[in-house]
Amino acid sequence: MTTAVAEAVDDDLWSAIGDPTRRRLLDLLLLEGAGTATSLSQQLPVTRQAVAKHLGVLDRVGLVHGTPAGRERRYRVDDAQLARAVAQLASVGSAWDARLRRIKRIAEAIQVARNDQEAT
């Protein structure tokens, strides 16, 4: 199962989402429907140029798509790619839950064995 999860995870996508500013940009775009680097930078403590670079990263991994709007680009979230990211996160979460359950069972078995040894 770990192999299937590893193959399903898009490292570039998760690297892009891993940045707090990019997550905030996604939140703003989801809330507002669309935005430009200028309009988004007015709501964040970073420059327009920094926002434009972050949007470029999100665009490269397909989480947003920009269309020309005058001298700027208007960005929207790609719902299908965002759904893919959510599915990957759920898959990774499931895999880790299973791993943690196995670790717990092993730790409990070790504790039972120690208790049995101490009782004898």
mmCIF file of the C-alpha atoms, coordinates in Angstrom:
data_MODEL
# 
_entry.id   MODEL 
# 
loop_
_atom_site.group_PDB 
_atom_site.id 
_atom_site.type_symbol 
_atom_site.label_atom_id 
_atom_site.label_alt_id 
_atom_site.label_comp_id 
_atom_site.label_asym_id 
_atom_site.label_entity_id 
_atom_site.label_seq_id 
_atom_site.pdbx_PDB_ins_code 
_atom_site.Cartn_x 
_atom_site.Cartn_y 
_atom_site.Cartn_z 
_atom_site.occupancy 
_atom_site.B_iso_or_equiv 
_atom_site.pdbx_formal_charge 
_atom_site.auth_seq_id 
_atom_site.auth_comp_id 
_atom_site.auth_asym_id 
_atom_site.auth_atom_id 
_atom_site.pdbx_PDB_model_num 
ATOM 1   C CA . MET A 1 1   ? 0.000   0.000   0.000   1.00 0.00 ? 1   MET A CA 1 
ATOM 2   C CA . THR A 1 2   ? 2.836   2.434   0.700   1.00 0.00 ? 2   THR A CA 1 
ATOM 3   C CA . THR A 1 3   ? 4.034   2.065   -2.900  1.00 0.00 ? 3   THR A CA 1 
ATOM 4   C CA . ALA A 1 4   ? 0.619   3.075   -4.252  1.00 0.00 ? 4   ALA A CA 1 
ATOM 5   C CA . VAL A 1 5   ? 0.545   6.110   -1.979  1.00 0.00 ? 5   VAL A CA 1 
ATOM 6   C CA . ALA A 1 6   ? 4.092   7.111   -2.938  1.00 0.00 ? 6   ALA A CA 1 
ATOM 7   C CA . GLU A 1 7   ? 3.181   6.895   -6.637  1.00 0.00 ? 7   GLU A CA 1 
ATOM 8   C CA . ALA A 1 8   ? -0.022  8.882   -6.123  1.00 0.00 ? 8   ALA A CA 1 
ATOM 9   C CA . VAL A 1 9   ? 1.647   11.795  -4.331  1.00 0.00 ? 9   VAL A CA 1 
ATOM 10  C CA . ASP A 1 10  ? 2.766   14.663  -6.543  1.00 0.00 ? 10  ASP A CA 1 
ATOM 11  C CA . ASP A 1 11  ? 5.811   16.126  -4.783  1.00 0.00 ? 11  ASP A CA 1 
ATOM 12  C CA . ASP A 1 12  ? 5.783   19.322  -6.862  1.00 0.00 ? 12  ASP A CA 1 
ATOM 13  C CA . LEU A 1 13  ? 2.144   19.906  -5.977  1.00 0.00 ? 13  LEU A CA 1 
ATOM 14  C CA . TRP A 1 14  ? 2.791   19.394  -2.259  1.00 0.00 ? 14  TRP A CA 1 
ATOM 15  C CA . SER A 1 15  ? 5.919   21.497  -2.343  1.00 0.00 ? 15  SER A CA 1 
ATOM 16  C CA . ALA A 1 16  ? 3.825   24.332  -3.786  1.00 0.00 ? 16  ALA A CA 1 
ATOM 17  C CA . ILE A 1 17  ? 1.104   23.885  -1.169  1.00 0.00 ? 17  ILE A CA 1 
ATOM 18  C CA . GLY A 1 18  ? 3.691   23.630  1.602   1.00 0.00 ? 18  GLY A CA 1 
ATOM 19  C CA . ASP A 1 19  ? 4.341   27.372  1.560   1.00 0.00 ? 19  ASP A CA 1 
ATOM 20  C CA . PRO A 1 20  ? 2.082   29.365  3.927   1.00 0.00 ? 20  PRO A CA 1 
ATOM 21  C CA . THR A 1 21  ? 1.857   32.359  1.567   1.00 0.00 ? 21  THR A CA 1 
ATOM 22  C CA . ARG A 1 22  ? 0.725   30.134  -1.291  1.00 0.00 ? 22  ARG A CA 1 
ATOM 23  C CA . ARG A 1 23  ? -1.877  28.483  0.948   1.00 0.00 ? 23  ARG A CA 1 
ATOM 24  C CA . ARG A 1 24  ? -3.156  31.944  1.877   1.00 0.00 ? 24  ARG A CA 1 
ATOM 25  C CA . LEU A 1 25  ? -3.300  32.878  -1.819  1.00 0.00 ? 25  LEU A CA 1 
ATOM 26  C CA . LEU A 1 26  ? -5.367  29.759  -2.504  1.00 0.00 ? 26  LEU A CA 1 
ATOM 27  C CA . ASP A 1 27  ? -7.678  30.699  0.386   1.00 0.00 ? 27  ASP A CA 1 
ATOM 28  C CA . LEU A 1 28  ? -8.140  34.206  -1.013  1.00 0.00 ? 28  LEU A CA 1 
ATOM 29  C CA . LEU A 1 29  ? -8.782  32.951  -4.528  1.00 0.00 ? 29  LEU A CA 1 
ATOM 30  C CA . LEU A 1 30  ? -11.297 30.405  -3.260  1.00 0.00 ? 30  LEU A CA 1 
ATOM 31  C CA . LEU A 1 31  ? -13.039 33.107  -1.245  1.00 0.00 ? 31  LEU A CA 1 
ATOM 32  C CA . GLU A 1 32  ? -13.066 35.752  -3.952  1.00 0.00 ? 32  GLU A CA 1 
ATOM 33  C CA . GLY A 1 33  ? -13.272 33.582  -7.058  1.00 0.00 ? 33  GLY A CA 1 
ATOM 34  C CA . ALA A 1 34  ? -10.373 35.298  -8.825  1.00 0.00 ? 34  ALA A CA 1 
ATOM 35  C CA . GLY A 1 35  ? -7.659  37.873  -8.349  1.00 0.00 ? 35  GLY A CA 1 
ATOM 36  C CA . THR A 1 36  ? -4.585  39.528  -9.780  1.00 0.00 ? 36  THR A CA 1 
ATOM 37  C CA . ALA A 1 37  ? -1.162  39.796  -8.190  1.00 0.00 ? 37  ALA A CA 1 
ATOM 38  C CA . THR A 1 38  ? -1.995  43.421  -7.372  1.00 0.00 ? 38  THR A CA 1 
ATOM 39  C CA . SER A 1 39  ? -5.377  42.754  -5.769  1.00 0.00 ? 39  SER A CA 1 
ATOM 40  C CA . LEU A 1 40  ? -4.054  39.783  -3.817  1.00 0.00 ? 40  LEU A CA 1 
ATOM 41  C CA . SER A 1 41  ? -0.920  41.586  -2.606  1.00 0.00 ? 41  SER A CA 1 
ATOM 42  C CA . GLN A 1 42  ? -3.131  44.264  -1.040  1.00 0.00 ? 42  GLN A CA 1 
ATOM 43  C CA . GLN A 1 43  ? -4.467  41.594  1.314   1.00 0.00 ? 43  GLN A CA 1 
ATOM 44  C CA . LEU A 1 44  ? -1.110  40.064  2.252   1.00 0.00 ? 44  LEU A CA 1 
ATOM 45  C CA . PRO A 1 45  ? 2.018   41.331  3.986   1.00 0.00 ? 45  PRO A CA 1 
ATOM 46  C CA . VAL A 1 46  ? 4.146   40.699  0.864   1.00 0.00 ? 46  VAL A CA 1 
ATOM 47  C CA . THR A 1 47  ? 4.930   42.673  -2.255  1.00 0.00 ? 47  THR A CA 1 
ATOM 48  C CA . ARG A 1 48  ? 3.105   42.386  -5.544  1.00 0.00 ? 48  ARG A CA 1 
ATOM 49  C CA . GLN A 1 49  ? 6.265   40.884  -7.064  1.00 0.00 ? 49  GLN A CA 1 
ATOM 50  C CA . ALA A 1 50  ? 6.381   38.187  -4.373  1.00 0.00 ? 50  ALA A CA 1 
ATOM 51  C CA . VAL A 1 51  ? 2.700   37.397  -4.940  1.00 0.00 ? 51  VAL A CA 1 
ATOM 52  C CA . ALA A 1 52  ? 3.325   37.154  -8.694  1.00 0.00 ? 52  ALA A CA 1 
ATOM 53  C CA . LYS A 1 53  ? 6.137   34.648  -8.085  1.00 0.00 ? 53  LYS A CA 1 
ATOM 54  C CA . HIS A 1 54  ? 3.965   32.587  -5.745  1.00 0.00 ? 54  HIS A CA 1 
ATOM 55  C CA . LEU A 1 55  ? 1.140   32.604  -8.287  1.00 0.00 ? 55  LEU A CA 1 
ATOM 56  C CA . GLY A 1 56  ? 3.628   31.425  -10.914 1.00 0.00 ? 56  GLY A CA 1 
ATOM 57  C CA . VAL A 1 57  ? 4.512   28.421  -8.737  1.00 0.00 ? 57  VAL A CA 1 
ATOM 58  C CA . LEU A 1 58  ? 0.835   27.607  -8.198  1.00 0.00 ? 58  LEU A CA 1 
ATOM 59  C CA . ASP A 1 59  ? 0.217   27.975  -11.934 1.00 0.00 ? 59  ASP A CA 1 
ATOM 60  C CA . ARG A 1 60  ? 3.086   25.613  -12.827 1.00 0.00 ? 60  ARG A CA 1 
ATOM 61  C CA . VAL A 1 61  ? 1.595   22.834  -10.686 1.00 0.00 ? 61  VAL A CA 1 
ATOM 62  C CA . GLY A 1 62  ? -1.881  23.511  -12.070 1.00 0.00 ? 62  GLY A CA 1 
ATOM 63  C CA . LEU A 1 63  ? -3.556  24.709  -8.868  1.00 0.00 ? 63  LEU A CA 1 
ATOM 64  C CA . VAL A 1 64  ? -4.390  28.051  -10.454 1.00 0.00 ? 64  VAL A CA 1 
ATOM 65  C CA . HIS A 1 65  ? -4.678  29.293  -14.010 1.00 0.00 ? 65  HIS A CA 1 
ATOM 66  C CA . GLY A 1 66  ? -4.022  32.830  -15.121 1.00 0.00 ? 66  GLY A CA 1 
ATOM 67  C CA . THR A 1 67  ? -5.706  34.583  -18.001 1.00 0.00 ? 67  THR A CA 1 
ATOM 68  C CA . PRO A 1 68  ? -4.651  37.953  -19.391 1.00 0.00 ? 68  PRO A CA 1 
ATOM 69  C CA . ALA A 1 69  ? -6.547  40.892  -17.875 1.00 0.00 ? 69  ALA A CA 1 
ATOM 70  C CA . GLY A 1 70  ? -5.137  44.127  -19.241 1.00 0.00 ? 70  GLY A CA 1 
ATOM 71  C CA . ARG A 1 71  ? -1.544  44.468  -18.066 1.00 0.00 ? 71  ARG A CA 1 
ATOM 72  C CA . GLU A 1 72  ? -1.958  41.695  -15.502 1.00 0.00 ? 72  GLU A CA 1 
ATOM 73  C CA . ARG A 1 73  ? -3.148  38.132  -15.245 1.00 0.00 ? 73  ARG A CA 1 
ATOM 74  C CA . ARG A 1 74  ? -6.342  37.159  -13.443 1.00 0.00 ? 74  ARG A CA 1 
ATOM 75  C CA . TYR A 1 75  ? -5.942  33.907  -11.521 1.00 0.00 ? 75  TYR A CA 1 
ATOM 76  C CA . ARG A 1 76  ? -8.572  31.333  -10.589 1.00 0.00 ? 76  ARG A CA 1 
ATOM 77  C CA . VAL A 1 77  ? -8.246  28.078  -8.671  1.00 0.00 ? 77  VAL A CA 1 
ATOM 78  C CA . ASP A 1 78  ? -8.398  24.924  -10.780 1.00 0.00 ? 78  ASP A CA 1 
ATOM 79  C CA . ASP A 1 79  ? -11.088 22.932  -8.965  1.00 0.00 ? 79  ASP A CA 1 
ATOM 80  C CA . ALA A 1 80  ? -10.034 19.589  -10.480 1.00 0.00 ? 80  ALA A CA 1 
ATOM 81  C CA . GLN A 1 81  ? -6.390  19.986  -9.439  1.00 0.00 ? 81  GLN A CA 1 
ATOM 82  C CA . LEU A 1 82  ? -7.408  21.140  -5.969  1.00 0.00 ? 82  LEU A CA 1 
ATOM 83  C CA . ALA A 1 83  ? -9.656  18.066  -5.654  1.00 0.00 ? 83  ALA A CA 1 
ATOM 84  C CA . ARG A 1 84  ? -6.680  15.925  -6.727  1.00 0.00 ? 84  ARG A CA 1 
ATOM 85  C CA . ALA A 1 85  ? -4.571  17.507  -3.978  1.00 0.00 ? 85  ALA A CA 1 
ATOM 86  C CA . VAL A 1 86  ? -7.293  16.863  -1.402  1.00 0.00 ? 86  VAL A CA 1 
ATOM 87  C CA . ALA A 1 87  ? -7.534  13.219  -2.511  1.00 0.00 ? 87  ALA A CA 1 
ATOM 88  C CA . GLN A 1 88  ? -3.772  12.833  -2.206  1.00 0.00 ? 88  GLN A CA 1 
ATOM 89  C CA . LEU A 1 89  ? -3.822  14.310  1.277   1.00 0.00 ? 89  LEU A CA 1 
ATOM 90  C CA . ALA A 1 90  ? -6.606  11.922  2.307   1.00 0.00 ? 90  ALA A CA 1 
ATOM 91  C CA . SER A 1 91  ? -4.640  8.992   0.895   1.00 0.00 ? 91  SER A CA 1 
ATOM 92  C CA . VAL A 1 92  ? -1.464  9.990   2.730   1.00 0.00 ? 92  VAL A CA 1 
ATOM 93  C CA . GLY A 1 93  ? -3.468  10.545  5.933   1.00 0.00 ? 93  GLY A CA 1 
ATOM 94  C CA . SER A 1 94  ? -4.986  7.076   5.633   1.00 0.00 ? 94  SER A CA 1 
ATOM 95  C CA . ALA A 1 95  ? -1.601  5.486   5.099   1.00 0.00 ? 95  ALA A CA 1 
ATOM 96  C CA . TRP A 1 96  ? -0.175  7.242   8.165   1.00 0.00 ? 96  TRP A CA 1 
ATOM 97  C CA . ASP A 1 97  ? -3.201  6.285   10.270  1.00 0.00 ? 97  ASP A CA 1 
ATOM 98  C CA . ALA A 1 98  ? -2.587  2.640   9.339   1.00 0.00 ? 98  ALA A CA 1 
ATOM 99  C CA . ARG A 1 99  ? 1.129   2.962   10.199  1.00 0.00 ? 99  ARG A CA 1 
ATOM 100 C CA . LEU A 1 100 ? 0.327   4.528   13.564  1.00 0.00 ? 100 LEU A CA 1 
ATOM 101 C CA . ARG A 1 101 ? -2.167  1.741   14.357  1.00 0.00 ? 101 ARG A CA 1 
ATOM 102 C CA . ARG A 1 102 ? 0.549   -0.848  13.606  1.00 0.00 ? 102 ARG A CA 1 
ATOM 103 C CA . ILE A 1 103 ? 3.051   0.994   15.811  1.00 0.00 ? 103 ILE A CA 1 
ATOM 104 C CA . LYS A 1 104 ? 0.498   1.127   18.624  1.00 0.00 ? 104 LYS A CA 1 
ATOM 105 C CA . ARG A 1 105 ? -0.155  -2.620  18.349  1.00 0.00 ? 105 ARG A CA 1 
ATOM 106 C CA . ILE A 1 106 ? 3.587   -3.343  18.464  1.00 0.00 ? 106 ILE A CA 1 
ATOM 107 C CA . ALA A 1 107 ? 4.078   -1.059  21.487  1.00 0.00 ? 107 ALA A CA 1 
ATOM 108 C CA . GLU A 1 108 ? 1.149   -2.700  23.283  1.00 0.00 ? 108 GLU A CA 1 
ATOM 109 C CA . ALA A 1 109 ? 2.535   -6.178  22.539  1.00 0.00 ? 109 ALA A CA 1 
ATOM 110 C CA . ILE A 1 110 ? 5.933   -5.145  23.916  1.00 0.00 ? 110 ILE A CA 1 
ATOM 111 C CA . GLN A 1 111 ? 4.277   -3.773  27.063  1.00 0.00 ? 111 GLN A CA 1 
ATOM 112 C CA . VAL A 1 112 ? 2.275   -6.978  27.566  1.00 0.00 ? 112 VAL A CA 1 
ATOM 113 C CA . ALA A 1 113 ? 5.459   -9.052  27.143  1.00 0.00 ? 113 ALA A CA 1 
ATOM 114 C CA . ARG A 1 114 ? 7.283   -6.896  29.712  1.00 0.00 ? 114 ARG A CA 1 
ATOM 115 C CA . ASN A 1 115 ? 4.394   -7.167  32.160  1.00 0.00 ? 115 ASN A CA 1 
ATOM 116 C CA . ASP A 1 116 ? 4.369   -10.964 31.683  1.00 0.00 ? 116 ASP A CA 1 
ATOM 117 C CA . GLN A 1 117 ? 8.141   -11.101 32.322  1.00 0.00 ? 117 GLN A CA 1 
ATOM 118 C CA . GLU A 1 118 ? 7.840   -8.980  35.461  1.00 0.00 ? 118 GLU A CA 1 
ATOM 119 C CA . ALA A 1 119 ? 4.991   -11.128 36.762  1.00 0.00 ? 119 ALA A CA 1 
ATOM 120 C CA . THR A 1 120 ? 7.088   -14.302 36.535  1.00 0.00 ? 120 THR A CA 1 
# 
